Amino acid sequence: MSHCHVVQTIEGLARSRAFLGDGDVLVFFGEAVQLLLTPDKLPSVPCHFMENDVAARGLVPFASEVALLTTADFVALLVHHDKQVAW
């Protein structure tokens, strides 16, 4: 069973780590997109960042090597996973 972990704060990433499993993904929203600035802190599961939040914070130059999601992409990702968890 795979989970889509939606991380909204930097602290949320720390809380989610203990629950990450095979097939899980992380989606970063809001404040949490600032983690683009410290890629070494990201876990080894697929990490996605909301495009609008990245752009709103002027972080597009730091996003060349990550997956950016539109709202439609996010919805498709949620449908693909069994459960969603917000942090």
C-alpha positions as CSV (number, residue, x, y, z in Angstrom):
1,M,0.0,0.0,0.0
2,S,1.6,3.3,-1.1
3,H,1.1,6.7,0.5
4,C,1.3,10.2,-0.8
5,H,2.7,12.3,2.0
6,V,1.7,16.0,1.7
7,V,4.2,18.2,3.6
8,Q,3.2,21.7,4.3
9,T,5.8,22.8,6.8
10,I,9.5,22.2,7.2
11,E,8.8,20.4,10.5
12,G,6.3,18.2,8.7
13,L,9.2,16.5,6.8
14,A,10.8,15.5,10.1
15,R,7.5,14.0,11.3
16,S,6.8,12.1,8.1
17,R,10.2,10.4,7.9
18,A,9.3,7.6,10.3
19,F,6.3,6.7,8.2
20,L,7.8,6.6,4.7
21,G,7.7,3.2,3.0
22,D,8.3,1.6,-0.3
23,G,6.3,3.2,-3.1
24,D,5.6,6.3,-1.1
25,V,6.1,9.9,-2.5
26,L,6.4,13.3,-0.9
27,V,4.7,16.4,-2.1
28,F,5.9,19.8,-0.8
29,F,3.4,22.7,-0.5
30,G,3.6,26.2,1.0
31,E,6.5,26.8,3.4
32,A,7.9,23.3,2.8
33,V,9.0,24.2,-0.7
34,Q,11.9,26.0,0.9
35,L,13.5,22.6,1.3
36,L,14.6,23.0,-2.3
37,L,17.5,25.1,-0.8
38,T,18.7,22.1,1.2
39,P,18.4,19.0,-1.1
40,D,20.7,17.0,1.1
41,K,17.9,17.0,3.7
42,L,15.4,15.3,1.4
43,P,14.7,11.6,1.8
44,S,15.4,9.0,-0.9
45,V,11.7,8.7,-1.9
46,P,10.4,10.6,-4.9
47,C,9.9,14.2,-4.0
48,H,7.5,16.6,-5.8
49,F,7.1,20.3,-5.3
50,M,4.0,22.4,-6.1
51,E,4.9,24.6,-9.0
52,N,2.9,27.6,-7.9
53,D,4.4,27.6,-4.4
54,V,7.9,27.3,-5.8
55,A,7.3,30.2,-8.2
56,A,5.6,32.4,-5.5
57,R,8.8,32.1,-3.4
58,G,11.2,32.8,-6.2
59,L,12.7,29.3,-6.0
60,V,12.3,28.3,-9.7
61,P,16.1,28.6,-10.3
62,F,16.6,25.9,-7.6
63,A,14.1,23.6,-9.0
64,S,15.8,22.3,-12.2
65,E,16.4,18.8,-10.8
66,V,13.1,18.2,-9.0
67,A,9.6,17.3,-10.2
68,L,7.3,20.3,-10.2
69,L,3.5,19.6,-10.1
70,T,0.6,21.6,-11.3
71,T,-2.7,21.2,-9.5
72,A,-3.8,18.7,-12.1
73,D,-0.6,16.7,-11.7
74,F,-1.2,16.7,-7.9
75,V,-4.7,15.3,-8.3
76,A,-3.4,12.6,-10.6
77,L,-0.7,11.7,-8.0
78,L,-3.3,11.4,-5.2
79,V,-5.5,9.1,-7.3
80,H,-2.5,6.9,-8.0
81,H,-1.7,6.2,-4.3
82,D,-3.8,4.3,-1.8
83,K,-3.7,6.8,1.0
84,Q,-2.8,10.5,1.6
85,V,-1.3,11.8,4.7
86,A,-0.8,15.5,5.5
87,W,2.0,16.8,7.7
